[in-house]
Amino acid sequence: MSLQDQYDEAMHLYSMGEYDRAIERFLVILKEQPENFDAQLSLGMAYYRKGDFARAIEEGHKAEKMRPNEQLVHTNLSLFYMKAGDKATAEHHGLQARIASWKTPSSGEAAQPVNPELEMAKPPPPKPMKLPDMPWKKNKPIGATKPKEPNG
């Protein structure tokens, strides 16, 4: 069975609420392919769903080491810490998730492939603007003086 098939099976078990069996499958995948980010991220979420928040946090930090600027990693860690009762650390990871959403992938990370059909339409480039001649200004010859006002 390929790693992708194993991952799909683990996700199916997870979606059916069979967290212990899903965790077993994720661990097998990670033993064979320790750099499998999706399996690592899913493992943390499976522990969270099972109610093992300490282990969810531990696995979440492993995913964070793989992709420190990944928004979903910090979103999950924020959730895990909140459920574990550590509000300050949860808020920290919530902020990190927001910051990660603004960042572009660093040189050490591969950019996520973009499906051209799902890309947002880009606006056309702006057309140069021609400003009006400012009709409210009267052309006065240089050196012309202002007419004197009558003294009252």
Secondary structure, 3 states (H helix, E strand, C coil): CCHHHHHHHHHHHHHCCCHHHHHHHHHHHHHHCCCCHHHHHHHHHHHHHHCCHHHHHHHHHHHHHHCCCCHHHHHHHHHHHHHHCCHHHHHHHHHHHHHHHHCCCCCCCCCCCCCCCCCCCCCCCCCCCCCCCCCCCCCCCCCCCCCCCCCC
